[in-house]
Amino acid sequence: MKDQFLPLVSKEKTKTYQNLKSRVANKPHLEISQSIALRVLDKLDELGWSQKELAIKMEVSPQQVSKIVRGSENLTLESLVKLESALGLEILLNH
């Protein structure tokens, strides 16, 4: 049975272990980023705004906003201040 599966297994080395280790190390950061992402998404829904509209108000690319709402972005203070200003949210004191 093992012989049937071996041809299906990639011979390339993966970064799965390193990626998992990195996620564990960054867990506190990711939890905060995800919390902020949820607040941003809730506010966008409340305002009836698209992510593109938020990007325009923040003067950043739509890709940047996409990263923010995925909760995977390591936000800079500048980005946080722009988010607060555009959405009227307190994020820095209230993640």
N, C-alpha and C positions, 0 to 999 in steps of 0.2 A: 504494500500500500504506500509506504514512504517513497518508493521509487516512482510512483505515479505523480507525486506532488513535487518532487525535486526539480523537474524541468520547469515548473511554474514559478519557482522561487527566484527572485531577482538576485543576480550576483553582485549588484551594486550595493555599496554600503549606504545605509540611511542615517539620517540625523535624528531618528526617533528618540533615542536615549537622551541626546543633548537637548532636544526640544522639550522633553518632559522635565528634565532637570531644570531648565530655564524657567518653565512655567511654575514649578514648585518654588523656585527662588523668588519669582516675581509675583507670587500669589497676593501679598498685601497690596501691591501696586495695581494688579488687575482687578481686585475687588473694588477699589476706589474708582478706577476708570469705568468699570461696569456700572457702579452706582451713579456716577455722573452721566453716563450714557443714557440710563433710564430716565433720569430727571430731564435731560435735554429732549429725549423723544416725547416724554409727557408734555413738556412745554410747547414743542413744535405742534403736537396734536391740538393742544388747547388754543394755540394761536392760528391754527389752520395753515401753517407754513410748511413748505417743502424743505428738504435739506439744501436744495439749490438756493432758495431764498435766504436761508441762514448763512450760507457761504458768501452770498453777496453782501449781507449785512456785516459779516465779520471781516470781509475783504480777504478771504482765503479761497482756495480751490474747493470745488465740490468733493474732490477726493479726500481732502483734509477733514471735511465734515463727516464723510463716510467713515473714516477711521475713528473719529470721535464717537459716533453713534454705535459703532461695533464694540466699543469698550476696550479696544486693544491699543489705543494710542497713549503714549507717555506724554501727557499734556504739559506744555510749558506754562509758566506764569502768564506770559503774553496771551496764549490761547485761552486760558481760563478767564482772564480779564475781558477779552473779546466776547467770550460766551456770555459772561455776566452782563455786559453792556448790551449786547444784541437781544438777549432773552429777558433781561430784567430779573435774573436769578442771582441768589447768593450761593456761590459754589465754593469759594475758597474757605469760608467759615463754616460751611454747612454741607459737606460732601455726604 
